Amino acid sequence: MLKKILKISKFILIGAVWTYIYLYASLFLMASAWNFNYLSASDWNIISAYWEQGGSIKQFKDYCFFITLLLIIPVWIMGWKYLYHRNFVAILLAPILWYNNKKLAKYGQAASRIVLKNMGTTGKKIDPNEFIENKLKTIKDDMEKKEKTSEVLRESLKERFEGKKLK
């Protein structure tokens, strides 16, 4: 139940924000390119009167205007769907990440390398084969010490058992 409520609230929130941004951008585009407000009834009356007087689409600019009018609603729906399927947190953090990347690009060029202090000394790099050989040597030495210890224990046990048998 909670998941459904979250999905519905995400759908509504993204729809409201996307609609506001899309309306603003598309109205700006239409006003700057063709001086047309598709939310105004008087602008639609001008188009209607043009068609009734025998107007036709002749120029490339007219074709672009007609295609833009046809695509206003499909682009709005596709944008809403696209944003709904994206990570909601990533969408909200996008302006912050953009600003952070901008500052990193501006000030990050001067620092070619980062130096961490008090992190210990850096030793020379060891070849992996050399590292394995050193490990094998230590293991071999440990095994030899254990063998010597076991031999000493066997000898002392042998002496005790032989000493008890004689008595």
N, C-alpha and C positions, 0 to 999 in steps of 0.2 A: 504494500500500500504506500509506504514511504517513497519507494523508488518511482512509483507512478506520479506522486505529487512532485517529486524533484524533477522528473522529466517534463511534466506539464509546466512547472515554473520556469525551467530552463527554456522551453519552447516559447513561452510568452515573453520572457525577458529578452531573449535573443531577437525575437520577432519585433518587439518594440524598439530596441536599439537599432537594429538593422533598417527598419522602416524609416526611422528618423534620419539616419545617415543617408540612406538611399534617396529619400525624397529631397533632402537638401542638395545632394550632389547632382541628381538628375534635373532638378529645377534650375540649378546653376548652369548646367550644360545646355539645356534647352534655351534658357534666357540669353546666354552668351552667344550661342551659335545661330539661333533663329528668332530670338526675341518672342518666344512663345512660352506661355505658362499653361501646362496641360491640366492644372487644377482650376483654371479660370473659365467660367462659362462664356464670357465675352470673347475670349480667344478662340473657342470652339465655334462660336457663331460666325466669326470672320472666316474660318476654314469652310464652314457650311455654305456661306454665301459665295465663296470662291468656287466651290464645286457646282453650285446651282447655276452659276453664270457661265458654266462651260469650261472651268479651269482644268488643266491637265498637268501631268508630271512630265517635264521636259528636260530639266537640267539634273546634273549629278547631285546638286545640293537638295533638290526636291526629293530625289530617291533616298538620300540619307535621312532627310526629315521623316519621310514615310516609314522607313525601316526602324528608325529610332522610336517612333510612336508605337509601332507594332511590338517592339521588344521591351518596352517599359515593364510590363507585368511579368513576362517570362523571366527576365533577368532578376527582378525583385524576388520571385519565388525560388529561383536557383540559388541566389545569394543566401537567402534564409536557410535553405536546405544545407548548403555548403557549411555555413557557420554553425548550424545545429549539430552537424556530425563532427565538428572539430572539438578539441579539448577546451572546455570552457575556461579553465584556469589559464591556459596558454593565451587565449584570446584576451582575457583581462590583463594579463601581464605583458602583452605585446608592446604597449607604449613604454613601459619601464625597461624592458629588454632593449628596445630600439635606442633609448636614451643612453643606457649603459654601454652598448656597443659603440655608439657615437663618441662617448667620452673615452673609451678604451682606444679607439682609433686615433683620437686626438692626442692623448697623453701617453699612450702605450708605445709610441714610436721611439721616444727618447730612451726608454729602458730596454736595452737589448738583452739583458740577462738579469735574473732575480737571484740575489745572494741571501741565503738564510744563515743567520749567525746563531751560534750556540746550539747547533744541531749535531755536534760531534765532528770528528775528523773524518776526512774521506781518505780511504786507503787506495792503494793501487788496484786496478781491476785484475781479477784473477781469471785466468783461462778456465773454462769449464772442465777440460780434461785434467788440468793441474789440480783443480778443486776435488775432483773424483779420486785422483791418485792419492792426495793427502788424506782423504776420508778412508780409503782402503788401507793406507799405512797405519792409521790410528786403530782401525778395527783389527788389523793383523797383530799389532803390538798388544792390544787388549787380550786377544785370543791366546797369544804366547804367554802372557802373564797368568792367565787363568789356567793354562796347561801346567805351568810350573807350580802354581798353587795346588792344583789337584794332585800333582805328583808328590809334593811334600806331604799332603794329607794322606795319601795312600801309603807312603813310607811310614808315617807315624802310626797309622792304624795297623799296619803290618807288624811293626815292632811291638805294639801293645798286645795284639793277639798272640804273637809268638811268645811274648813274656808271660802271658796268662797260661798258655799251654804248658810251659815248662814247670810251672808251680804245681 
